[in-house]
């Protein structure tokens, strides 16, 4: 398969997932703005190393799955991240007064 055709199809897949990416980014920065850095660490780094990379590695090495299905599987894990981020934002534990008012 031609490299340009593969890149074109990957960009199409990514364009469908872009709305999920935007919502994840929104959740991430709402939590960050409120001072909840622990949850953002979980959403960003821990999620990637504990869910996304192991899933893609298992699918790549132990199944005959194609490159497009593998890419979709890796991108679709953002749905789990979206649900987790939305739950954290709705919980409102991230709301902290970051300004200190002297009386």
TORKOL-4160 file (C-alpha; in steps of 0.2 Angstrom, whole numbers, padded with zeros to 4 digits, m for minus):
103
<pt num="1" X="0000" Y="0000" Z="0000"/>
<pt num="2" X="0006" Y="0017" Z="m0004"/>
<pt num="3" X="0013" Y="0028" Z="0010"/>
<pt num="4" X="0002" Y="0043" Z="0005"/>
<pt num="5" X="m0014" Y="0032" Z="0005"/>
<pt num="6" X="m0010" Y="0026" Z="0023"/>
<pt num="7" X="m0007" Y="0043" Z="0029"/>
<pt num="8" X="m0023" Y="0049" Z="0021"/>
<pt num="9" X="m0033" Y="0036" Z="0029"/>
<pt num="10" X="m0024" Y="0039" Z="0046"/>
<pt num="11" X="m0029" Y="0057" Z="0045"/>
<pt num="12" X="m0047" Y="0052" Z="0041"/>
<pt num="13" X="m0048" Y="0041" Z="0056"/>
<pt num="14" X="m0040" Y="0055" Z="0067"/>
<pt num="15" X="m0053" Y="0068" Z="0060"/>
<pt num="16" X="m0067" Y="0057" Z="0067"/>
<pt num="17" X="m0058" Y="0056" Z="0084"/>
<pt num="18" X="m0055" Y="0075" Z="0085"/>
<pt num="19" X="m0070" Y="0079" Z="0095"/>
<pt num="20" X="m0066" Y="0067" Z="0108"/>
<pt num="21" X="m0048" Y="0074" Z="0108"/>
<pt num="22" X="m0055" Y="0091" Z="0111"/>
<pt num="23" X="m0067" Y="0086" Z="0125"/>
<pt num="24" X="m0052" Y="0077" Z="0134"/>
<pt num="25" X="m0042" Y="0093" Z="0132"/>
<pt num="26" X="m0056" Y="0103" Z="0139"/>
<pt num="27" X="m0057" Y="0091" Z="0154"/>
<pt num="28" X="m0039" Y="0091" Z="0157"/>
<pt num="29" X="m0037" Y="0110" Z="0157"/>
<pt num="30" X="m0052" Y="0112" Z="0168"/>
<pt num="31" X="m0044" Y="0101" Z="0181"/>
<pt num="32" X="m0028" Y="0109" Z="0179"/>
<pt num="33" X="m0035" Y="0127" Z="0181"/>
<pt num="34" X="m0043" Y="0121" Z="0197"/>
<pt num="35" X="m0027" Y="0115" Z="0204"/>
<pt num="36" X="m0030" Y="0096" Z="0203"/>
<pt num="37" X="m0013" Y="0091" Z="0196"/>
<pt num="38" X="m0014" Y="0073" Z="0203"/>
<pt num="39" X="m0029" Y="0069" Z="0192"/>
<pt num="40" X="m0021" Y="0077" Z="0177"/>
<pt num="41" X="m0006" Y="0066" Z="0179"/>
<pt num="42" X="m0017" Y="0051" Z="0180"/>
<pt num="43" X="m0027" Y="0057" Z="0164"/>
<pt num="44" X="m0011" Y="0060" Z="0154"/>
<pt num="45" X="0003" Y="0049" Z="0159"/>
<pt num="46" X="m0004" Y="0035" Z="0169"/>
<pt num="47" X="m0018" Y="0032" Z="0156"/>
<pt num="48" X="m0006" Y="0031" Z="0142"/>
<pt num="49" X="0006" Y="0019" Z="0150"/>
<pt num="50" X="m0007" Y="0008" Z="0159"/>
<pt num="51" X="m0021" Y="0007" Z="0146"/>
<pt num="52" X="m0016" Y="0013" Z="0129"/>
<pt num="53" X="0001" Y="0006" Z="0126"/>
<pt num="54" X="m0002" Y="m0011" Z="0133"/>
<pt num="55" X="m0018" Y="m0013" Z="0123"/>
<pt num="56" X="m0010" Y="m0008" Z="0107"/>
<pt num="57" X="0005" Y="m0019" Z="0110"/>
<pt num="58" X="m0005" Y="m0034" Z="0114"/>
<pt num="59" X="m0016" Y="m0031" Z="0098"/>
<pt num="60" X="0000" Y="m0028" Z="0087"/>
<pt num="61" X="0010" Y="m0044" Z="0093"/>
<pt num="62" X="m0004" Y="m0057" Z="0097"/>
<pt num="63" X="m0018" Y="m0053" Z="0084"/>
<pt num="64" X="m0018" Y="m0052" Z="0065"/>
<pt num="65" X="m0026" Y="m0035" Z="0066"/>
<pt num="66" X="m0022" Y="m0023" Z="0052"/>
<pt num="67" X="m0014" Y="m0006" Z="0054"/>
<pt num="68" X="m0030" Y="0004" Z="0053"/>
<pt num="69" X="m0040" Y="m0007" Z="0066"/>
<pt num="70" X="m0024" Y="m0005" Z="0077"/>
<pt num="71" X="m0024" Y="0014" Z="0075"/>
<pt num="72" X="m0043" Y="0014" Z="0079"/>
<pt num="73" X="m0041" Y="0004" Z="0094"/>
<pt num="74" X="m0027" Y="0015" Z="0101"/>
<pt num="75" X="m0037" Y="0031" Z="0097"/>
<pt num="76" X="m0054" Y="0024" Z="0104"/>
<pt num="77" X="m0046" Y="0021" Z="0122"/>
<pt num="78" X="m0048" Y="0040" Z="0123"/>
<pt num="79" X="m0067" Y="0036" Z="0125"/>
<pt num="80" X="m0062" Y="0029" Z="0142"/>
<pt num="81" X="m0051" Y="0044" Z="0146"/>
<pt num="82" X="m0066" Y="0055" Z="0141"/>
<pt num="83" X="m0078" Y="0046" Z="0153"/>
<pt num="84" X="m0065" Y="0047" Z="0167"/>
<pt num="85" X="m0061" Y="0065" Z="0164"/>
<pt num="86" X="m0080" Y="0070" Z="0163"/>
<pt num="87" X="m0083" Y="0061" Z="0180"/>
<pt num="88" X="m0068" Y="0070" Z="0188"/>
<pt num="89" X="m0075" Y="0087" Z="0182"/>
<pt num="90" X="m0093" Y="0083" Z="0188"/>
<pt num="91" X="m0086" Y="0078" Z="0205"/>
<pt num="92" X="m0080" Y="0095" Z="0208"/>
<pt num="93" X="m0066" Y="0090" Z="0220"/>
<pt num="94" X="m0054" Y="0099" Z="0208"/>
<pt num="95" X="m0061" Y="0116" Z="0214"/>
<pt num="96" X="m0048" Y="0125" Z="0224"/>
<pt num="97" X="m0046" Y="0143" Z="0229"/>
<pt num="98" X="m0029" Y="0146" Z="0222"/>
<pt num="99" X="m0028" Y="0164" Z="0228"/>
<pt num="100" X="m0024" Y="0168" Z="0246"/>
<pt num="101" X="m0033" Y="0183" Z="0253"/>
<pt num="102" X="m0024" Y="0191" Z="0268"/>
<pt num="103" X="m0036" Y="0198" Z="0280"/>
